[in-house]
Amino acid sequence: MTIMRWNNRVGHMGYTPQEISTMANTSGRAISIYDGLIYDLTEYVNFGPSVQGPHGEVTPSADSQFMDSTLVNLFKYSSGQDLTKAIDNLNIGSRTLAAQKTCLCNLFLIGMVDSQNSPQYLSPRSTLVRLVRQRTTTNL
């Protein structure tokens, strides 16, 4: 899975937090932010995983729910929000949490948060513009 992800990835799509909130509210998607990355669990929440065998054969009964229900419920009921603190504070054990993060990354990652218009980026940009304006007016 990791090799496929690294060999076939072209890049990440960037979404603003407002776009993520809009996607969650208008289309009912189970989409949220975790640690600056955007994950979409809509298909998992709506349809769930299933075991399929060859046509005509009876599939064995197996537990196909590989994601922790508390994590899935966070995405389901807090869709469109930044869930970083909530996920990090889940009481599911460190090994289970690490495995869930791997599943999120491998199966549900759709992009990164675009924060170009956040105050941390706008402040240095506006300072640079002011400095350039000051230099051009003093040179006149």
Secondary structure, 3 states (H helix, E strand, C coil): CHHHHHHHCCCCEEECHHHHHHHHHHHCCCEEEECCEEEECHHHHHHCCCCCCCCCCCCCCCCCCCCCHHHHHHHHHCCCCECHHHHHCCCCCHHHHHHHHHHHHHHHEEEEECCCCCHHHHHHHHHHHHHHHHHHHHHC
